[in-house]
Amino acid sequence: MSQAGTVIKQWAEWIRNKTQGPLFKRLNTRLLFTLTVLAALPLVIVGVFMTSVTRESISEYIKIQHQEIARRARNEVDLFIEGPRTILRLLGETKDITEMNPFNQSLLLNKIKSAYPIFNKIVITDSLGNEVTSSEFEEHLTNYHADPAFETSIKGQSFFSAVKFNQLEEPYVVSSIPIRRYDAIVGTLIGEIDLTSIWNLVDEIKIGEQGRAFIISRTGELIAHPDKRKVIQKGQVLDPGILLNLEKHFETSHVFTSLDGQEMLGTFAYLKPFDWVIVIEQPVAEAYEVATRMLYQVFVFVGLVIIIAILLAYLLEKRITAPINTLLGGVKRYGEGDLDFRIHINKYEEIAVLAEEFNAMAEKLLENQRKLRRVERLAAMSKFATLVSHEIRNPLNSMNINMQILKREIESPKGGPEKKRKYYDIIISEIQRMDNLINNFLMISRPPRFDFLPNDLHMILDEVILMHEVTAKQQHVKITRSYWRKKILANIDRDQMKQVFHNILINALQAMPKGGGLEIRTRISREYDRDKHTVSILQVEFQDTGIGIPNERLKDIFEFYYTSKKTGTGLGLAIARQIVEGHSGTIEVESTYGQGTRLSVRIPLHSQETGIKESRYAEVR
């Protein structure tokens, strides 16, 4: 399978796995993902294909370039070595060399050495290995009988030695051939060939910053290397196993691991006559630096195009899903009870028609809600009228009896002022009771009107607590206050909010007939409204240690006329909730039966009214 095909398969598998998650169940996410993939996938395929072709092309070009360098170096070395050997071979085949006297031979050898400085020395030996003459005009005292050059050539074969070094640590090799006369070997011709020029040739080959060239025998012996000490010390620079596989490959390139663990691109040119190998090596990272840089540029280009594609896909997705989100937002507000809200969509005819249908539905729901409220209010008034008629009858009978008794006491000369005051107070109490019943009736029959003015919430709480302080002491109830700040100003209706706290405290005290504790806490928090705007929420909590409320009754305690007390009317908390909702707030209750109840009043405020940036102030009494 090609690299591009592999990438496509991997992308398909990745897409299949990613689209199984819960995030992709959303329309906008799936749409954005689909548009991005459609835009980016062709670019990724083209990018992978371009990078693959580019890397292969550049890699092949670099290998060819290295092979050309190695081929030229091999030709130069071959010409450099074969030249002196050819001279020795021609000299050995000359008949005059055997007929000359030693002086003329030495003179000839000296001329050849002068004409070809590559020779350090040229020597002629007899058949016993004794030096007959040389290019140095010196006494012939050297015996080459045990020298490998003489031993090989006296047998009729040419000889080529390994690299040697003189006292100045200069490299040379020894080459020898047999001297024949009438098909008989009468001596040998031995020449020392200077390799300094080969070292200079290796030094002149430059391959990048870290690349280098060297010559090595197939047995692993260095012939020439930029680091001369390695040649002199016979250091190892290449795995011998690599050289053994080059016998049939005169020029080849492949990647191998150097002795120091570095990935190298190596090119090998074999010099068959000498069993040498010219090696051109360069670190892979440097050799393919151009390819890597081009790949990086291609990836950057593809990445930029993909980012642009994602941005365009995002904008397109927003344009498509914006009306859908508007529609969903409107439906959510309808679900929250805001039936006065209307959805406005001018684009996309199909969605606009759907929005108009939702608006019409909301209008009908609002009208039905108004009718239902009127019916509920009439039903409530009817029920309350029955309750009032029953409740008023009792105080009226009581008033009638007490007024008759008061009349007798007034007419009687023996009537004392204490008895008159007693009956008078009873009559006033019953009148007050009827007045409360009528006020509750009026509050239910028509919504309360609010007079919103800046008021100190803590001052209102303190006044309500003061009203119930005597009752609390009589019942052994300890009231504790923990306020957020010393003063909180809020736009609220003072009297209506005072009624809310009054009703809550009455219920709390009634829940603790045998004593307990009531903690009143205030705090302000930051929250988000349905439009994702930050608002400040004032929260007033009433935590008592009373008998608690069973779970099955919690949902009913804010309903009109619901009560678990024999003398209750079931209006206190219902009226409290009506007033709190008139302040755009909520009232919540949590209770554990047998442990106590926590009732929370939450009212939205403006930040400039609360001063919440100031440090918290707690007051406990």
C-alpha positions as CSV (number, residue, x, y, z in Angstrom):
1,M,0.0,0.0,0.0
2,S,1.3,3.5,-0.9
3,Q,2.1,6.1,1.8
4,A,-0.9,8.2,0.6
5,G,-3.2,5.2,0.8
6,T,-2.0,4.5,4.3
7,V,-2.6,8.0,5.4
8,I,-6.2,7.9,4.0
9,K,-6.9,4.6,5.8
10,Q,-5.5,6.1,9.1
11,W,-7.7,9.2,8.6
12,A,-10.8,7.2,8.0
13,E,-10.2,5.1,11.1
14,W,-9.5,8.2,13.2
15,I,-12.7,9.9,11.9
16,R,-14.8,6.8,12.6
17,N,-13.5,6.6,16.2
18,K,-13.9,10.3,16.9
19,T,-17.4,10.6,15.6
20,Q,-18.7,7.9,18.0
21,G,-18.3,10.3,21.1
22,P,-21.2,12.3,22.7
23,L,-19.7,15.5,21.4
24,F,-20.5,14.6,17.8
25,K,-24.2,14.2,18.6
26,R,-24.5,18.0,18.3
27,L,-25.4,19.4,14.9
28,N,-22.9,22.3,14.9
29,T,-20.0,20.0,16.0
30,R,-20.7,17.5,13.2
31,L,-21.2,20.2,10.7
32,L,-17.9,21.9,11.6
33,F,-16.1,18.6,11.6
34,T,-17.5,17.6,8.2
35,L,-16.7,20.9,6.6
36,T,-13.2,20.8,8.0
37,V,-12.5,17.2,6.9
38,L,-13.8,17.9,3.4
39,A,-11.5,20.9,3.1
40,A,-8.5,19.5,4.9
41,L,-8.4,15.8,3.7
42,P,-7.5,16.6,0.0
43,L,-4.8,19.0,1.2
44,V,-3.4,16.4,3.6
45,I,-3.3,13.7,0.8
46,V,-1.6,16.1,-1.6
47,G,0.8,17.2,1.1
48,V,1.8,13.6,2.0
49,F,2.2,12.7,-1.7
50,M,4.3,15.8,-2.3
51,T,6.5,15.2,0.7
52,S,6.9,11.5,-0.3
53,V,7.9,12.3,-3.9
54,T,10.1,15.2,-2.8
55,R,12.0,13.2,-0.3
56,E,12.5,10.3,-2.7
57,S,13.7,12.6,-5.5
58,I,16.1,14.5,-3.2
59,S,17.4,11.3,-1.7
60,E,18.1,9.8,-5.1
61,Y,19.8,13.0,-6.2
62,I,22.0,13.1,-3.2
63,K,23.0,9.5,-3.7
64,I,23.8,10.1,-7.3
65,Q,25.9,13.2,-6.4
66,H,27.8,11.2,-3.8
67,Q,28.4,8.4,-6.2
68,E,29.8,10.8,-8.8
69,I,32.2,12.2,-6.2
70,A,33.3,8.6,-5.2
71,R,33.7,7.7,-8.9
72,R,35.9,10.7,-9.7
73,A,38.0,10.0,-6.6
74,R,38.4,6.3,-7.5
75,N,39.5,7.3,-11.0
76,E,42.1,9.7,-9.6
77,V,43.4,7.2,-7.1
78,D,43.5,4.5,-9.7
79,L,45.4,6.7,-12.1
80,F,47.7,7.9,-9.3
81,I,48.7,4.3,-8.3
82,E,48.5,2.7,-11.7
83,G,50.9,5.3,-13.2
84,P,53.9,4.4,-11.1
85,R,53.2,0.7,-11.4
86,T,53.0,1.0,-15.2
87,I,56.4,2.8,-15.2
88,L,57.9,-0.1,-13.2
89,R,56.4,-2.7,-15.4
90,L,57.7,-1.0,-18.6
91,L,61.1,-0.5,-17.0
92,G,61.3,-4.1,-16.1
93,E,60.4,-5.3,-19.6
94,T,63.2,-3.1,-21.1
95,K,66.1,-5.3,-22.3
96,D,68.6,-2.5,-21.7
97,I,68.1,-2.5,-18.0
98,T,69.7,-5.9,-17.8
99,E,72.7,-5.0,-20.0
100,M,73.6,-1.7,-18.3
101,N,76.3,-1.5,-15.7
102,P,75.2,-0.5,-12.2
103,F,76.2,3.1,-12.6
104,N,74.1,3.6,-15.7
105,Q,71.2,1.7,-14.1
106,S,71.4,4.1,-11.0
107,L,71.6,7.0,-13.4
108,L,68.4,5.8,-15.2
109,L,66.6,5.2,-12.0
110,N,67.5,8.6,-10.7
111,K,66.1,10.3,-13.8
112,I,62.9,8.4,-13.5
113,K,62.5,9.4,-9.8
114,S,63.2,13.0,-10.8
115,A,60.6,12.9,-13.5
116,Y,58.1,11.2,-11.3
117,P,58.3,12.6,-7.7
118,I,55.7,10.1,-6.6
119,F,58.6,7.6,-6.2
120,N,60.5,7.8,-2.9
121,K,63.0,5.2,-4.1
122,I,63.6,2.7,-6.9
123,V,65.8,-0.4,-6.3
124,I,67.1,-3.2,-8.5
125,T,68.0,-6.5,-6.9
126,D,69.7,-9.6,-8.2
127,S,68.2,-13.1,-8.1
128,L,69.5,-13.5,-4.5
129,G,67.9,-10.4,-3.2
130,N,71.0,-8.3,-3.0
131,E,70.6,-4.7,-3.9
132,V,72.4,-4.0,-7.2
133,T,71.7,-0.4,-7.6
134,S,69.1,2.3,-6.6
135,S,68.0,5.8,-7.5
136,E,70.0,7.2,-4.5
137,F,73.6,6.6,-5.8
138,E,74.4,5.0,-2.5
139,E,76.3,1.8,-1.5
140,H,74.3,-1.3,-2.2
141,L,74.3,-2.9,1.2
142,T,70.6,-3.8,1.6
143,N,69.6,-7.4,1.2
144,Y,65.9,-7.9,0.2
145,H,66.0,-11.7,0.4
146,A,63.4,-11.8,3.2
147,D,61.4,-8.9,2.0
148,P,57.8,-9.9,0.8
149,A,58.3,-7.7,-2.3
150,F,61.3,-9.7,-3.4
151,E,59.8,-13.1,-2.4
152,T,56.7,-12.4,-4.4
153,S,58.3,-11.0,-7.5
154,I,61.2,-13.5,-7.7
155,K,58.4,-16.0,-8.2
156,G,57.3,-14.1,-11.3
157,Q,54.4,-12.2,-9.7
158,S,53.8,-8.5,-9.1
159,F,53.6,-7.2,-5.6
160,F,51.7,-4.4,-3.9
161,S,52.1,-3.9,-0.1
162,A,49.9,-2.4,2.6
163,V,50.4,1.2,3.7
164,K,53.7,1.8,5.5
165,F,55.1,4.9,7.2
166,N,58.6,6.3,7.2
167,Q,60.4,8.0,10.0
168,L,58.6,11.3,9.2
169,E,55.3,9.3,9.5
170,E,54.6,9.8,5.8
171,P,52.7,7.1,4.1
172,Y,53.9,5.0,1.2
173,V,53.4,1.6,-0.4
174,V,55.9,-0.8,-2.0
175,S,55.3,-2.2,-5.5
176,S,57.6,-4.7,-7.2
177,I,57.8,-6.7,-10.5
178,P,60.2,-9.4,-11.7
179,I,63.1,-8.6,-14.1
180,R,63.3,-11.2,-16.9
181,R,66.1,-12.0,-19.4
182,Y,65.5,-14.6,-22.0
183,D,62.4,-15.8,-20.1
184,A,64.4,-16.2,-16.9
185,I,64.0,-14.1,-13.8
186,V,67.3,-12.5,-13.0
187,G,66.2,-10.0,-10.4
188,T,63.4,-7.7,-9.1
189,L,62.5,-4.0,-9.5
190,I,61.2,-2.5,-6.3
191,G,59.7,1.0,-6.0
192,E,58.4,2.9,-3.0
193,I,55.3,5.0,-4.0
194,D,54.6,8.1,-1.9
195,L,50.9,8.3,-0.8
196,T,50.9,11.9,0.4
197,S,49.1,13.0,-2.7
198,I,46.3,10.6,-2.0
199,W,46.0,12.0,1.5
200,N,45.7,15.5,0.0
201,L,43.1,14.2,-2.5
202,V,41.0,12.8,0.4
203,D,41.4,16.1,2.3
204,E,40.1,18.1,-0.7
205,I,36.8,16.2,-0.9
206,K,34.3,18.2,1.1
207,I,30.8,17.0,1.7
208,G,28.7,19.5,3.7
209,E,29.8,20.5,7.2
210,Q,30.2,17.0,8.7
211,G,30.7,14.7,5.6
212,R,34.1,13.2,4.8
213,A,35.9,10.9,2.5
214,F,38.4,8.2,3.3
215,I,40.1,5.2,1.7
216,I,40.1,1.8,3.4
217,S,41.1,-1.7,2.5
218,R,38.6,-4.5,2.5
219,T,40.3,-5.9,5.6
220,G,39.5,-2.7,7.5
221,E,43.0,-1.1,7.3
222,L,42.9,2.7,6.7
223,I,44.7,4.0,3.7
224,A,43.8,7.7,3.9
225,H,41.6,9.6,6.2
226,P,41.2,13.3,7.2
227,D,42.3,12.4,10.7
228,K,45.9,11.3,10.0
229,R,46.3,9.9,13.5
230,K,43.7,7.2,12.8
231,V,45.7,6.1,9.8
232,I,49.0,6.0,11.7
233,Q,47.5,4.3,14.7
234,K,45.5,1.9,12.5
235,G,42.2,3.0,14.1
236,Q,38.9,1.4,13.1
237,V,36.3,3.7,11.5
238,L,33.9,1.3,9.8
239,D,32.3,-2.0,10.6
240,P,34.2,-4.7,8.6
241,G,31.0,-6.5,7.8
242,I,29.9,-3.6,5.6
243,L,33.1,-3.9,3.5
244,L,32.7,-7.6,3.0
245,N,29.5,-7.2,1.1
246,L,31.0,-4.8,-1.5
247,E,32.9,-7.3,-3.6
248,K,30.3,-7.4,-6.3
249,H,29.2,-3.8,-6.1
250,F,31.7,-1.3,-7.5
251,E,29.5,1.7,-6.6
252,T,26.7,1.6,-4.1
253,S,24.9,3.8,-1.5
254,H,23.0,2.9,1.6
255,V,22.4,4.1,5.1
256,F,24.3,2.5,7.9
257,T,25.1,3.1,11.6
258,S,28.6,4.3,12.4
259,L,30.6,3.0,15.3
260,D,29.5,6.0,17.4
261,G,25.8,5.2,16.8
262,Q,25.2,7.9,14.2
263,E,23.0,7.3,11.2
264,M,25.2,7.8,8.1
265,L,24.6,7.9,4.4
266,G,27.5,6.0,2.8
267,T,28.7,5.7,-0.8
268,F,31.3,3.1,-1.6
269,A,33.5,2.8,-4.7
270,Y,35.7,-0.3,-5.0
271,L,39.2,-0.2,-6.4
272,K,39.6,-3.8,-7.5
273,P,43.3,-3.9,-8.3
274,F,44.3,-2.8,-4.9
275,D,41.4,-4.2,-2.9
276,W,40.7,-0.7,-1.6
277,V,37.3,1.0,-1.0
278,I,36.7,4.8,-1.3
279,V,34.0,5.7,1.2
280,I,32.0,9.0,1.0
281,E,30.0,9.3,4.3
282,Q,27.7,12.0,5.6
283,P,25.3,12.2,8.5
284,V,21.7,11.4,7.3
285,A,20.4,14.5,9.1
286,E,22.8,16.7,7.1
287,A,22.5,14.9,3.8
288,Y,18.8,15.2,3.8
289,E,18.7,18.6,5.4
290,V,17.4,20.2,2.2
291,A,14.7,17.5,1.9
292,T,13.8,18.0,5.5
293,R,13.6,21.8,5.1
294,M,11.4,21.4,2.0
295,L,9.2,18.9,3.9
296,Y,8.9,21.4,6.8
297,Q,7.9,24.1,4.4
298,V,5.3,21.8,2.7
299,F,3.9,20.9,6.2
300,V,3.8,24.5,7.2
301,F,2.0,25.4,4.0
302,V,-0.5,22.5,4.4
303,G,-1.0,23.5,8.1
304,L,-1.7,27.1,7.2
305,V,-4.2,26.0,4.5
306,I,-5.9,23.7,7.0
307,I,-6.1,26.4,9.6
308,I,-7.7,28.7,6.9
309,A,-10.0,25.9,6.0
310,I,-11.0,25.4,9.6
311,L,-11.6,29.1,10.0
312,L,-13.8,29.2,6.9
313,A,-15.6,26.1,8.0
314,Y,-16.2,27.7,11.4
315,L,-17.6,30.8,9.8
316,L,-19.8,28.8,7.5
317,E,-21.0,26.6,10.4
318,K,-21.8,29.7,12.5
319,R,-23.7,31.2,9.6
320,I,-25.7,28.0,9.1
321,T,-26.3,27.1,12.8
322,A,-26.9,30.7,14.1
323,P,-30.6,30.8,13.2
324,I,-30.9,27.3,14.7
325,N,-29.3,28.4,17.9
326,T,-31.6,31.5,17.9
327,L,-34.5,29.2,17.6
328,L,-33.3,26.9,20.3
329,G,-32.7,29.9,22.6
330,G,-36.2,31.1,22.0
331,V,-37.7,27.6,22.7
332,K,-35.6,27.5,25.9
333,R,-37.0,30.8,27.1
334,Y,-40.5,29.6,26.3
335,G,-39.8,26.5,28.4
336,E,-38.7,28.7,31.3
337,G,-42.0,30.6,31.2
338,D,-41.0,33.7,29.2
339,L,-43.9,33.6,26.8
340,D,-43.6,37.3,26.1
341,F,-40.3,36.7,24.2
342,R,-40.4,36.5,20.4
343,I,-38.0,34.8,18.0
344,H,-36.7,37.0,15.2
345,I,-35.1,35.2,12.2
346,N,-34.9,37.0,8.9
347,K,-32.6,34.5,7.0
348,Y,-33.3,31.0,5.8
349,E,-37.0,30.9,4.9
350,E,-37.7,27.4,6.3
351,I,-36.3,28.3,9.8
352,A,-38.0,31.7,9.7
353,V,-41.4,29.9,9.1
354,L,-40.6,27.6,12.0
355,A,-39.8,30.6,14.2
356,E,-43.1,32.2,13.3
357,E,-44.9,29.0,14.3
358,F,-43.2,29.0,17.6
359,N,-44.1,32.6,18.2
360,A,-47.7,31.8,17.4
361,M,-47.6,28.9,19.8
362,A,-46.2,31.1,22.5
363,E,-48.9,33.7,21.9
364,K,-51.6,31.0,22.3
365,L,-49.9,29.6,25.4
366,L,-49.7,33.1,26.9
367,E,-53.4,33.7,26.2
368,N,-54.3,30.3,27.7
369,Q,-52.1,31.1,30.7
370,R,-54.0,34.3,31.3
371,K,-57.3,32.5,31.1
372,L,-56.0,29.8,33.4
373,R,-54.8,32.4,35.9
374,R,-58.2,34.1,35.9
375,V,-59.9,30.7,36.4
376,E,-57.4,29.9,39.2
377,R,-57.9,33.3,40.8
378,L,-61.7,32.9,40.7
379,A,-61.4,29.5,42.1
380,A,-59.1,30.8,44.8
381,M,-61.4,33.7,45.6
382,S,-64.4,31.3,45.8
383,K,-62.5,29.0,48.1
384,F,-61.2,31.9,50.2
385,A,-64.7,33.5,50.3
386,T,-66.0,30.2,51.8
387,L,-63.1,30.3,54.2
388,V,-63.6,33.9,55.1
389,S,-67.3,33.5,55.6
390,H,-66.5,30.6,58.0
391,E,-63.7,32.5,59.7
392,I,-65.5,35.8,60.0
393,R,-68.6,34.1,61.6
394,N,-66.5,33.1,64.6
395,P,-65.1,36.6,65.4
396,L,-68.5,38.1,64.7
397,N,-70.2,35.8,67.2
398,S,-67.4,36.5,69.7
399,M,-67.7,40.3,69.2
400,N,-71.5,40.1,69.5
401,I,-71.3,38.3,72.8
402,N,-68.5,40.5,74.2
403,M,-70.3,43.7,73.1
404,Q,-73.4,42.6,75.0
405,I,-71.4,41.8,78.1
406,L,-69.5,45.1,77.7
407,K,-72.9,46.9,77.4
408,R,-74.1,45.3,80.7
409,E,-70.9,46.3,82.4
410,I,-71.2,49.9,81.2
411,E,-74.9,50.1,82.3
412,S,-74.2,48.4,85.6
413,P,-73.1,50.8,88.4
414,K,-71.0,48.0,89.8
415,G,-69.0,47.4,86.5
416,G,-65.3,47.9,87.1
417,P,-62.9,49.4,84.5
418,E,-60.7,46.3,84.3
419,K,-63.6,44.1,83.1
420,K,-64.6,46.8,80.6
421,R,-61.0,47.0,79.3
422,K,-60.9,43.2,79.1
423,Y,-64.0,42.9,76.9
424,Y,-62.9,45.9,74.9
425,D,-59.5,44.3,74.1
426,I,-61.2,41.1,73.0
427,I,-63.4,43.0,70.6
428,I,-60.4,44.9,69.2
429,S,-58.5,41.6,68.8
430,E,-61.3,40.1,66.8
431,I,-61.6,43.1,64.6
432,Q,-57.8,42.9,63.9
433,R,-58.2,39.3,63.1
434,M,-61.0,40.0,60.5
435,D,-58.8,42.8,59.1
436,N,-56.0,40.4,58.5
437,L,-58.4,38.0,56.8
438,I,-59.7,40.7,54.5
439,N,-56.1,41.9,53.7
440,N,-55.1,38.4,52.7
441,F,-58.2,38.1,50.6
442,L,-57.4,41.3,48.8
443,M,-53.7,40.2,48.2
444,I,-54.9,37.0,46.6
445,S,-57.6,38.6,44.6
446,R,-55.3,41.1,43.0
447,P,-51.5,41.1,42.5
448,P,-49.6,43.3,44.9
449,R,-48.2,46.6,43.7
450,F,-44.5,47.2,44.5
451,D,-42.8,50.4,45.4
452,F,-39.1,49.7,44.6
453,L,-36.8,52.0,46.4
454,P,-33.2,51.6,47.8
455,N,-33.6,50.0,51.2
456,D,-31.2,48.5,53.7
457,L,-32.0,44.8,53.7
458,H,-30.3,44.2,57.1
459,M,-32.4,46.9,58.7
460,I,-35.6,45.3,57.5
461,L,-34.4,41.9,58.9
462,D,-33.5,43.6,62.3
463,E,-37.0,45.1,62.6
464,V,-38.7,41.8,61.9
465,I,-36.5,40.0,64.4
466,L,-37.2,42.7,67.0
467,M,-41.0,42.1,66.5
468,H,-40.5,38.4,67.3
469,E,-37.8,38.7,70.0
470,V,-40.2,38.3,72.9
471,T,-41.9,35.2,71.4
472,A,-38.4,33.7,70.7
473,K,-37.3,34.2,74.3
474,Q,-40.5,32.7,75.6
475,Q,-40.0,29.6,73.5
476,H,-36.2,29.6,74.3
477,V,-35.2,30.1,70.6
478,K,-31.8,31.7,70.0
479,I,-31.7,33.9,66.9
480,T,-28.2,34.3,65.4
481,R,-27.5,36.8,62.5
482,S,-24.5,36.4,60.1
483,Y,-24.5,39.2,57.6
484,W,-22.4,39.5,54.4
485,R,-21.7,43.2,55.0
486,K,-22.9,45.6,57.6
487,K,-25.2,47.3,55.1
488,I,-26.7,46.1,51.8
489,L,-28.8,48.5,49.7
490,A,-31.2,47.0,47.3
491,N,-34.2,48.2,45.2
492,I,-37.0,46.4,47.0
493,D,-40.4,47.1,48.4
494,R,-39.8,47.6,52.1
495,D,-43.2,46.7,53.4
496,Q,-43.7,43.7,51.1
497,M,-40.3,42.3,51.9
498,K,-40.9,42.8,55.6
499,Q,-44.1,40.8,55.2
500,V,-42.0,37.9,53.5
501,F,-39.5,37.8,56.5
502,H,-42.4,38.1,59.0
503,N,-44.2,35.1,57.5
504,I,-41.0,33.0,57.4
505,L,-40.1,33.8,61.0
506,I,-43.6,32.9,62.2
507,N,-43.3,29.5,60.5
508,A,-39.8,29.0,61.9
509,L,-40.8,29.8,65.5
510,Q,-43.9,27.6,65.2
511,A,-41.6,24.7,64.2
512,M,-39.6,25.0,67.5
513,P,-42.2,25.1,70.3
514,K,-39.7,23.5,72.7
515,G,-36.8,25.8,71.9
516,G,-33.9,25.6,69.4
517,G,-31.8,27.9,67.2
518,L,-32.6,30.0,64.2
519,E,-29.6,31.3,62.1
520,I,-30.2,34.1,59.6
521,R,-27.5,34.5,56.9
522,T,-27.0,36.8,54.0
523,R,-24.6,36.6,51.2
524,I,-24.1,37.8,47.6
525,S,-22.8,35.7,44.7
526,R,-22.0,36.1,41.0
527,E,-24.1,33.9,38.6
528,Y,-25.0,33.8,35.0
529,D,-28.6,34.5,33.8
530,R,-30.2,32.8,30.8
531,D,-28.6,35.3,28.5
532,K,-25.1,34.5,29.8
533,H,-24.9,37.8,31.5
534,T,-23.2,38.1,35.0
535,V,-25.7,39.2,37.7
536,S,-25.4,39.6,41.5
537,I,-27.7,37.4,43.6
538,L,-28.7,38.4,47.1
539,Q,-29.5,35.3,49.2
540,V,-31.1,35.3,52.6
541,E,-31.1,32.0,54.4
542,F,-33.2,31.0,57.4
543,Q,-31.9,27.8,59.1
544,D,-33.8,26.4,62.0
545,T,-33.5,23.4,64.2
546,G,-37.2,22.6,64.3
547,I,-39.1,19.5,63.6
548,G,-38.6,19.7,59.9
549,I,-41.0,18.9,57.0
550,P,-41.6,15.4,55.6
551,N,-40.4,15.1,52.0
552,E,-43.9,14.3,50.6
553,R,-45.1,17.7,51.9
554,L,-42.3,19.9,50.6
555,K,-43.8,20.4,47.2
556,D,-47.1,21.8,48.7
557,I,-45.9,24.2,51.3
558,F,-46.0,27.2,49.0
559,E,-49.6,26.5,47.7
560,F,-52.5,28.6,48.8
561,Y,-54.5,27.2,51.8
562,Y,-52.1,24.4,52.4
563,T,-51.3,24.0,56.1
564,S,-50.5,21.3,58.6
565,K,-51.5,23.4,61.6
566,K,-54.9,23.3,63.2
567,T,-55.2,27.1,63.4
568,G,-53.3,28.0,60.2
569,T,-54.8,29.5,57.0
570,G,-52.1,28.2,54.6
571,L,-51.4,31.7,53.2
572,G,-48.2,32.8,54.8
573,L,-45.6,31.1,52.6
574,A,-47.8,31.3,49.5
575,I,-48.0,35.1,49.9
576,A,-44.2,35.2,50.6
577,R,-43.5,33.4,47.4
578,Q,-45.8,35.7,45.5
579,I,-44.0,38.8,46.8
580,V,-40.5,37.3,46.1
581,E,-41.5,36.4,42.5
582,G,-42.7,40.0,42.2
583,H,-39.0,40.9,42.9
584,S,-37.9,38.5,40.0
585,G,-36.6,36.2,42.7
586,T,-37.1,32.7,44.0
587,I,-37.8,31.1,47.3
588,E,-36.5,27.5,48.0
589,V,-36.7,25.1,50.9
590,E,-34.6,22.2,52.1
591,S,-35.7,20.1,55.1
592,T,-34.7,17.0,56.9
593,Y,-37.5,15.6,59.0
594,G,-36.6,15.7,62.7
595,Q,-33.5,17.9,62.2
596,G,-34.6,21.2,60.8
597,T,-35.4,23.3,57.7
598,R,-33.5,25.8,55.6
599,L,-35.4,28.3,53.6
600,S,-33.6,30.5,51.0
601,V,-34.8,33.8,49.4
602,R,-32.8,34.7,46.3
603,I,-33.2,38.1,44.7
604,P,-31.2,39.4,41.7
605,L,-29.4,42.7,42.3
606,H,-27.3,45.2,40.4
607,S,-23.6,45.2,41.3
608,Q,-23.5,48.9,42.0
609,E,-26.1,48.5,44.7
610,T,-24.4,45.7,46.6
611,G,-20.8,46.8,46.9
612,I,-19.6,43.2,46.8
613,K,-16.1,44.2,46.0
614,E,-15.7,45.2,49.6
615,S,-14.5,42.6,52.2
616,R,-17.0,40.4,53.9
617,Y,-18.3,41.6,57.2
618,A,-20.0,39.2,59.6
619,E,-22.1,40.3,62.6
620,V,-23.2,37.6,65.0
621,R,-25.5,38.5,67.9
